[in-house]
Amino acid sequence: MTGLWQLVAAEATTNLVTNPSFEVNTNGWAYTSTGSLARATNDPPSGLYNLAVTPAAGEYSGCVYIGYPVYSGLSFTAGVTYVGSLYFKGPVGVPFRLHFTTTGGVGAGEQLIVIGDGKWHRYEFSWLCDSTDTYYLYVTKYGSATTAAYYIDAVQVEAKAYSTTYCDGSLTPPIGFTSSGCSWAGVAHASASSRTANSRAGGLVKNLDDFYFYVTNPTGIGAAPVTNYFTEYAVLAGALHGHTKVNSRVMILNGIVLATSLATLHSRRSTLLAALRPTETEEPLRLRYTGGTETLELSAYYDGGMEAGVREGFNERLGLRFYAPTPNWREVVV
């Protein structure tokens, strides 16, 4: 069973989609056959706007990214794997298809079929390109005649075998960060964008299990601690409540690093510490918990726990301590 704790590990990327978030316009996007596209504010997962697509009755009607400048598309190189990812919200029970195509509309690579449920989700699909050329990205219905609108946001295409967190040059930094680590290659909302390799504001979402650290008994992860302030009455019994302050939180992820030899243990400790310890820019970590009905995230600083633990054979029990100045968990769409 995959563990319930994740962190966002810093990793560079380039988003090849030149207008991925619809904050200014819908340039680079078109509808297939008939239909319409419009910017909307339908509770967008990223930024202030998303794209609303009203399809025609045709069973495969929808939208396509053709690139900006128009028809510039996505330049793919043979032998390179590309992954597309986006936020999507579709009407309940309606199937949709997400995939790359040639400029002539012929499917290329994985065709991801999703069923709308009226909620935002982030999906990804990939392709090991077999021919250097220009390609498009389609998001269309799949065998349905409905004309009900659907929505997309924060579209990303990366030259990777897996997706990383969303990147564009105007991206708002996560809570606790002063920068998103992202920048535009040229004109904002009309060029590719990239994220630096040392920014913890975004990157690859990794389970703590990937570091061979298995959380067994976390503490301090529930309600944030509070302090009540009172003013004692001079004569009367009791006091007047003045204010309740929600405090920063300290939480400890107690767990065990598993290894098969002493050398392996040291190697795995080193890798885990590298992912946690402060960076030159002194950014916090983005920690996630997936055990509830929604994925929750907070920004926290590693505060200790890897000095030494209790050894059990080649394994080691650790209590990783984190300090969260902003203590409340926030929901993230996955």
C-alpha angles and dihedrals in degrees: 000000000000113000124251098237128084139170132199106242116206113256133159121237144164122223107212094195107100098200104029105150108035093228092141109017144328096260113152094028128098138175122243117241102333130341135092143264128207140165111252142179097223097151092291115209090218129034124338102298141045134183119266113203120196105191128205120244091266111117094239100035119136142097137313134198106229097168136246122286082051116272093006087119123171118320107220128184124216114254094025122110116227126195126198122201134176146156112257135183119182136175115275115278097003117126121225135186125221119189150121121263140182117260085263092059098255111146118252122195129332117008107207114206115200131178118223118238101174092259136099117258133167115234133183137196131178145199136196096222114231100185131038106238146104118293139184133218118230129198107180144144116273113220099329131121096204119127094197114132123253130192139223134184143170097024117193136182118187135179091238139102090239137030127254128200117296119282134192130147094249096046115140111240117248117257109287094026128101094201138027090218088233132118139176120251089220135334114016113258090005104071142047118280135209142198124219121244095239100051116108090192087090143001141101118351106227131182115232085237086069086068090049089248112131117194112221107163119016120187132195094027099115127069115356115250118258138201121213118210119208136178113214116230113244096226110358122079118264133008144276117251109233108173145342114219123200106221132211112268137234116203130181124208103204113196148121136268109219121211140158098217139016091254091051091049092053091047093050092046089052093051092048093048091050090056093049110034122097119278128220089263090049094229121167125240125256104231122189135197119201102179098099134064089276132035110253129200140188135174114242141163123236104247103180144287102131096085090099136323139194111287120222105182105300092340125089131206114220137178107212109204122205132185118210114193089188099047106187121098116234129204120247125195114239 
